[in-house]
Amino acid sequence: QVQLVESGGGLVQPGGSLRLSCAGSGFPLGVYSMTWYRQAPGRERQWIAGISPTGMNPNYDASVEGRFTISRDNSKRSVYLQMDNLEVDDTAVYFCYAPQKGLWGQGTQVTVST
């Protein structure tokens, strides 16, 4: 089955950290660029980070640059999003997306709150 499955979301206090994982199956994830998006309640889905198949030149939206780090391990068919210094405004459902395949994961909830 061709799919992406996110994990690692949860509830964290402001200033805390979380690491999201996205595991791919049914396709060679290692040859595709991968991205992370998020969608907050009442807002449009927002691109936040992308990474090339080799892992070179990751890029970020200004709202997360310097706090979030995207990485990948092609041997594990996985992509990661390390999120540090989390803010209340980071609260959202986080999705991984393979743009060249048009494939979305189901999302994982991240809540930043006291």
C-alpha positions in Angstrom: 0.0 0.0 0.0 1.3 3.4 -1.0 1.1 5.6 2.0 2.8 8.1 4.4 2.3 7.8 8.1 3.2 10.6 10.5 3.8 10.1 14.2 5.3 12.0 17.1 2.8 14.7 17.7 1.5 15.6 21.2 1.0 18.2 23.8 4.1 20.3 24.8 4.6 23.5 26.7 5.9 26.7 25.0 9.7 26.4 24.6 9.6 22.7 24.4 10.5 20.3 21.6 9.0 17.5 19.6 10.3 15.3 16.8 7.8 14.3 14.1 8.4 11.2 11.9 7.0 10.4 8.5 7.3 6.8 7.3 6.7 5.9 3.7 5.7 2.6 2.3 4.8 1.2 -1.1 7.1 3.5 -3.1 10.8 4.5 -3.2 10.6 7.5 -0.8 14.4 8.0 -1.2 14.1 9.4 -4.8 11.5 12.0 -4.0 11.7 15.5 -2.5 9.6 15.6 0.7 7.9 18.4 2.5 6.1 19.2 5.7 2.9 21.2 5.9 0.7 22.3 8.8 -2.9 23.4 9.2 -4.1 25.3 12.2 -7.8 25.5 13.0 -9.6 27.8 10.7 -6.5 28.4 8.5 -5.3 27.1 5.2 -2.7 24.4 5.0 0.8 26.0 5.1 4.1 24.7 3.7 6.8 24.9 6.3 9.8 22.8 5.1 11.2 20.8 2.2 14.1 18.6 1.6 15.6 17.2 -1.6 16.1 13.4 -2.2 19.7 13.6 -1.1 19.0 15.7 2.0 20.9 18.7 0.6 19.7 22.3 0.8 16.7 22.0 3.1 14.5 25.0 3.1 12.0 26.5 5.5 9.2 29.0 5.8 10.3 32.1 7.7 7.9 31.3 10.5 9.9 28.2 11.5 13.4 28.8 10.2 15.9 28.6 13.0 13.6 26.5 15.2 12.6 23.6 13.0 14.9 21.1 11.2 13.9 18.8 8.4 16.0 15.7 7.8 15.6 12.2 6.2 16.9 8.7 6.5 16.4 7.1 3.1 17.5 3.7 4.4 14.5 3.8 6.8 12.2 5.5 4.2 11.6 8.2 6.7 11.5 12.0 6.9 11.7 13.9 10.2 10.8 17.3 11.6 12.7 18.4 14.7 10.8 21.2 16.3 12.5 23.2 19.0 11.5 26.3 20.9 7.9 25.7 20.1 5.4 28.5 20.3 1.6 28.5 20.9 1.2 29.6 17.3 2.8 26.3 16.2 -0.3 24.4 17.3 -1.7 22.6 14.2 -2.0 19.3 12.5 1.2 18.5 10.8 1.4 16.6 7.5 4.1 15.2 5.4 3.7 15.4 1.6 5.4 13.9 -1.4 4.7 16.6 -4.0 5.8 14.6 -7.1 3.4 11.8 -6.1 0.6 14.0 -4.8 0.7 11.8 -1.6 -0.3 13.1 1.8 -0.1 11.5 5.2 -3.0 11.5 7.6 -1.5 14.1 9.8 -0.4 14.3 13.5 -1.6 16.8 16.0 0.8 19.2 17.7 -0.5 21.3 20.6 1.6 23.9 22.3 0.0 25.1 25.5 0.6 25.8 29.1 
